[in-house]
Amino acid sequence: MMNDELLQRMLAPLMRGVRLLFGRGILTGTSDGLKMQNAQMTSL
């Protein structure tokens, strides 16, 4: 049976990729009413 350390080692690259994807931020809304386009970003 697989131990926890081996499982974590196998999943580490996947988890890192997910964290990087969400770490870049999520676009929550845009406003064209201003002279410049304004975008609101939230970061995890």
C-alpha positions as CSV (number, residue, x, y, z in Angstrom):
1,M,0.0,0.0,0.0
2,M,1.1,3.5,-0.8
3,N,2.3,5.6,2.2
4,D,1.4,9.3,2.7
5,E,4.9,10.6,1.8
6,L,4.9,8.9,-1.6
7,L,1.4,10.1,-2.3
8,Q,2.3,13.7,-1.4
9,R,5.4,13.5,-3.6
10,M,3.3,12.3,-6.6
11,L,0.6,15.0,-6.1
12,A,3.0,17.9,-5.4
13,P,3.5,19.0,-9.1
14,L,-0.3,19.0,-9.6
15,M,-1.0,21.0,-6.5
16,R,1.8,23.5,-7.4
17,G,0.2,24.1,-10.8
18,V,-3.3,24.6,-9.2
19,R,-1.8,27.1,-6.7
20,L,0.0,29.0,-9.4
21,L,-3.1,29.2,-11.5
22,F,-5.2,30.6,-8.7
23,G,-2.3,32.7,-7.4
24,R,-2.4,34.8,-10.6
25,G,-5.7,36.1,-9.6
26,I,-9.3,35.8,-10.6
27,L,-11.0,38.5,-12.7
28,T,-14.0,39.6,-10.8
29,G,-15.4,42.5,-12.8
30,T,-14.6,45.2,-15.3
31,S,-15.8,48.8,-15.7
32,D,-15.8,50.7,-19.0
33,G,-17.2,53.9,-17.4
34,L,-13.7,55.3,-16.7
35,K,-11.4,56.8,-19.3
36,M,-9.2,53.8,-18.9
37,Q,-10.6,50.3,-18.7
38,N,-10.6,49.2,-15.0
39,A,-10.4,45.6,-14.0
40,Q,-10.7,44.3,-10.4
41,M,-8.5,41.4,-9.5
42,T,-8.6,39.3,-6.4
43,S,-5.7,37.2,-5.3
44,L,-5.8,34.1,-3.1
